[in-house]
Amino acid sequence: MKTVVRTDERILSSDIFDRDSRVKRPDHGSWAEPGKSIPVYHRCGVLVVGGGPSGTAAAAAAARAGADVALLERYNHLGGLSTGGLVIWIDRMTDWEGQLVIRGFAEELFDRLPADAIAGPAREDWGSQDTAKAAHWSQRTAAYHGVVTWSPTIDPERLKLLSQEIVLERKVKLIYHSWAAIPIVQDGAVKGVVFESKEGRMAIMADVVVDATGDGDLFARAGAAFVNDIEEADVHHCMNTSWLFGGVDMNRWIAFKAGQPEAFTAFMARGREVCGLFERPFVSWRNDVALFMGPRQSGYSALDVDDLTAVEVRSHRAMAAHLDYFKAHAPGFEDAYLMLSAPQIGVRHARRLSGVGAVLRSQWPDGVALADEVGVTPAVSPKFPNISIPYGALVPQQLDGLLACGRHISCDRNSHGFMREIPQCWITGQAAGVAAALASRAGIAPRRVDIGALQSELLAQGVYLRAGAGQGAASSVTAEAGA
């Protein structure tokens, strides 16, 4: 099914495939779990649950701010969708003038990654509207609306290693192969989590818990308010599993795609007929590796185990079908081979926190630096200024002892289209980590953190904030919820 998705000011065209109809899961009854005492595995100032982009940034930032930090991760690596999910095309980090606004922890990552692990335009070209440069980089995911942007592709293994080494350098207690199951809530505040591992069920107690699960698993189970208003036909609310093909020549593919538009259109049309689920390739960090973001599949829930399984099954079958078709018909893919399917499924949306503040569509035209600004995101198009990310978007309306970061922060559906991206996750993760460290140090609830002190520490860590932040209007942490 060919779907054109409209989200206010931008139009996305994508192949989106509907969920298979299935018989409803039968009711097999229930079993009462017997109560028992479980051991406390660890006690710390800040516990970050989830080692994706936001969780890694949160742990690194909290430790840099002086906190005793533990980081709990269910997989064997850090980086989440930017590594295990093979979302190695990092979205825009510069604004439409070419200014780098996704900074702090994100900038440190790119400063420390090896040069051969990154592909993207030179710094002097960021913001360029030169027609030839924009045409070149538009074929390589780094130019939009005729503007060259810093939207690099990266080597996921290098990013895994670097993310791990940064948190270990800062003395974070890193715990792999462990899945947080239940938040420990006392008197309206989260005090820790119960997690599962090969050792069985254990607990970690903390002054502040940062929910970086991406799906809001902890704040939802702790009773915080949230929304999950998924639009089934929206590209931003689909799921997929990405994959890599090796043995390709992407320069030959790009020459075909850009130089023979009619042949390319016919190739894509025939691919849909042959494969059903069909997707075009993107560049990676190497010319001989192609990235497929996976055909996006709608109508599935990231909170339903049967749906998650179905998306994986369909995606892996699509991967094999794509290989056969591309090897037979695509220039540059004659010697392609199956290289890797993503160990992590590509979830775009499950829940969004109802916070005391929010990133809202109504804020886009003004671009005002909110009083509790903790980061800045590029706008969706050049017609809008940069957009302020308020601290209140990380703070639950009622629940204490917990902050949220990453794709499940408080925002409306339109803003979620960019707030779920990896650069924005780095930004909100760093803000949550610093705030958690300050709250732990002062022995206060995260909602009571002094905004000026928070912004000062973020600036010290290299985060980009505007001059108007922290001045004038009241913080959104004390305002009514906007989500």
Salt bridges, closest charged atoms under 4 A:
ASP8 OD2 - ARG361 NE 2.69
GLU9 OE2 - ARG361 NH2 2.96
GLU9 OE1 - LYS383 NZ 3.06
ASP15 OD1 - LYS2 NZ 3.96
ASP15 OD2 - ARG272 NE 2.71
ASP20 OD2 - ARG314 NE 3.76
GLU33 OE2 - ARG201 NH1 3.34
GLU107 OE1 - ARG103 NE 2.84
GLU108 OE2 - ARG112 NH1 3.29
GLU108 OE1 - ARG170 NH2 2.91
ASP125 OD1 - LYS133 NZ 2.73
GLU157 OE2 - LYS160 NZ 2.85
GLU169 OE2 - ARG112 NH2 2.68
GLU196 OE2 - ARG201 NE 2.66
ASP211 OD1 - HIS408 NE2 3.90
ASP215 OD1 - ARG407 NH2 2.64
ASP217 OD1 - ARG351 NH1 2.99
ASP229 OD1 - ARG352 NH1 2.77
ASP229 OD2 - ARG413 NE 3.49
GLU231 OE2 - ARG413 NH1 3.04
GLU273 OE1 - ARG270 NH1 3.03
GLU279 OE1 - ARG280 NH1 3.93
GLU279 OE2 - ARG296 NH2 3.41
ASP288 OD1 - ARG286 NE 2.75
ASP304 OD1 - ARG25 NH2 3.42
ASP306 OD2 - ARG25 NE 2.94
ASP307 OD2 - ARG19 NH1 3.02
ASP307 OD1 - ARG22 NH2 2.74
GLU312 OE1 - HIS316 ND1 3.96
GLU334 OE1 - ARG252 NH1 3.06
GLU373 OE1 - ARG466 NE 2.81
ASP400 OD1 - ARG447 NE 2.64
GLU421 OE2 - ARG420 NH1 3.62
